[in-house]
Structure formats: structure tokens, C-alpha cells
Amino acid sequence: MKDALSMLTLDWFIWHAVIGVLAGYLLRVFEHVVWSQKSPPEQNPLGNLGFSMMILPQCAVAGLTLGYLLLAVVALYFRNPTVVDISAYLLTGFVSFFAVDFRDLLRRISRI
């Protein structure tokens, strides 16, 4: 293989990204369930199922798009295919987990 950027085809990326996004999404839902057990019911008006359905699209979209862009940067600087392969799972999972926080950050910045 000449360079790691040639690995980043759509067929290769989708399967890695789906696993990463699913892992990040499930970690976010797990965190919310643990938090909601310790908080009063009025702080969780949607319930756990409502919250998990609400964040599913943003986790998927942010995980796939930003994960791919970050993976392209990783593939550009690290030529090892193993690093790129593992980073595909980790970066999409990381971005998917923090998608809710990215949205809140952008909302706060836009109000300034």
C-alpha cells in the first residue's frame, strides 16, 4: 500500500464508522441513564427513551462526518494502516459521544 489515504474508501469507512458511532452513542445513553437515576424526575422530562431517540441523529451525523475528516488528517500524517484502522473506530466513537456537547457549545457560542 502506497499511502494510508488510499484506504479511506466509502466501503471500508462505513463499517468501521458504524461500530464507532454505535459505541459512542451507547456510552452517551449509558451515562444519561446513570445520571438520571441520581437526579430528581423533573430534571429528566423526556425520560431515558426520549433522550436516546433525540440524540441518535446528531450522534450519527457528527460521528460520520467529523470522524471521517479527522480520520483523513490522521491518515495524512500517520502512514501506518494499523493506526488508521484503529483510529477509525476511536475517532468516530469519540465524536459520536461528544456530539451533544458540541451542539451545546455551538449554541452557547452563537448567543455571544
C-alpha positions as CSV (number, residue, x, y, z in Angstrom):
1,M,0.0,0.0,0.0
2,K,1.4,3.3,-1.1
3,D,-0.2,5.6,1.5
4,A,-2.9,5.4,4.2
5,L,-5.2,7.8,2.4
6,S,-5.9,5.2,-0.2
7,M,-7.5,3.1,2.5
8,L,-10.3,5.6,3.1
9,T,-12.9,4.3,0.7
10,L,-16.5,4.5,1.5
11,D,-16.9,0.7,1.8
12,W,-14.1,0.5,4.2
13,F,-15.1,3.5,6.3
14,I,-18.8,2.8,6.7
15,W,-18.3,-0.5,8.6
16,H,-15.7,1.0,10.9
17,A,-17.7,4.1,11.5
18,V,-20.9,2.3,12.3
19,I,-19.2,0.4,15.0
20,G,-17.5,3.5,16.4
21,V,-20.7,5.6,16.3
22,L,-22.7,2.8,18.0
23,A,-20.1,2.6,20.8
24,G,-20.1,6.3,21.3
25,Y,-23.9,6.5,21.3
26,L,-24.3,3.6,23.7
27,L,-21.8,5.2,26.1
28,R,-23.7,8.5,26.0
29,V,-27.0,6.8,26.7
30,F,-25.4,4.8,29.5
31,E,-24.1,8.0,31.0
32,H,-27.5,9.6,30.8
33,V,-29.2,6.6,32.4
34,V,-26.8,6.6,35.3
35,W,-27.2,10.4,35.7
36,S,-31.0,10.2,35.6
37,Q,-31.1,7.6,38.4
38,K,-29.4,10.1,40.8
39,S,-31.3,13.2,39.7
40,P,-34.9,14.3,40.5
41,P,-37.5,13.4,37.9
42,E,-38.2,17.0,36.9
43,Q,-34.6,17.3,35.6
44,N,-35.3,14.5,33.1
45,P,-38.6,15.5,31.4
46,L,-38.0,13.4,28.2
47,G,-37.2,10.2,30.0
48,N,-34.4,7.9,29.0
49,L,-36.0,6.6,25.8
50,G,-36.9,10.1,24.7
51,F,-33.4,11.3,25.3
52,S,-31.8,8.4,23.5
53,M,-34.0,8.9,20.4
54,M,-33.3,12.7,20.5
55,I,-29.5,12.3,20.3
56,L,-29.4,9.4,17.9
57,P,-29.4,11.5,14.7
58,Q,-26.9,14.0,15.9
59,C,-24.5,11.3,17.2
60,A,-24.7,9.5,13.8
61,V,-24.2,12.7,11.7
62,A,-21.5,14.2,13.8
63,G,-19.7,10.8,14.2
64,L,-19.7,10.1,10.5
65,T,-18.8,13.5,9.1
66,L,-16.3,14.8,11.7
67,G,-15.0,11.3,12.2
68,Y,-14.1,11.0,8.5
69,L,-12.5,14.4,8.4
70,L,-10.4,13.7,11.5
71,L,-9.5,10.2,10.1
72,A,-8.3,11.8,6.9
73,V,-6.0,14.1,8.9
74,V,-4.7,11.0,10.8
75,A,-4.2,9.1,7.6
76,L,-2.3,12.0,6.1
77,Y,0.2,12.2,9.0
78,F,0.4,8.5,10.1
79,R,1.3,6.2,7.3
80,N,0.7,3.0,9.3
81,P,-2.5,1.2,8.2
82,T,-3.0,-0.2,11.7
83,V,-3.1,3.2,13.2
84,V,-5.6,4.4,10.6
85,D,-7.7,1.2,11.2
86,I,-7.9,1.7,15.0
87,S,-8.4,5.4,14.7
88,A,-11.5,4.8,12.5
89,Y,-13.2,3.2,15.5
90,L,-11.8,5.6,18.1
91,L,-12.4,8.9,16.3
92,T,-16.0,8.1,15.3
93,G,-16.8,6.9,18.7
94,F,-15.2,9.9,20.4
95,V,-17.0,12.4,18.1
96,S,-20.3,10.5,18.5
97,F,-20.0,10.5,22.3
98,F,-19.3,14.3,22.4
99,A,-21.9,15.2,19.7
100,V,-24.3,16.5,22.4
101,D,-21.6,18.6,23.9
102,F,-20.5,20.0,20.6
103,R,-24.1,21.1,19.9
104,D,-24.4,22.8,23.3
105,L,-21.1,24.5,22.7
106,L,-22.1,25.8,19.3
107,R,-25.4,27.1,20.8
108,R,-23.6,29.0,23.5
109,I,-21.1,30.5,21.1
110,S,-23.8,31.7,18.7
111,R,-25.5,33.5,21.6
112,I,-22.4,35.6,22.4
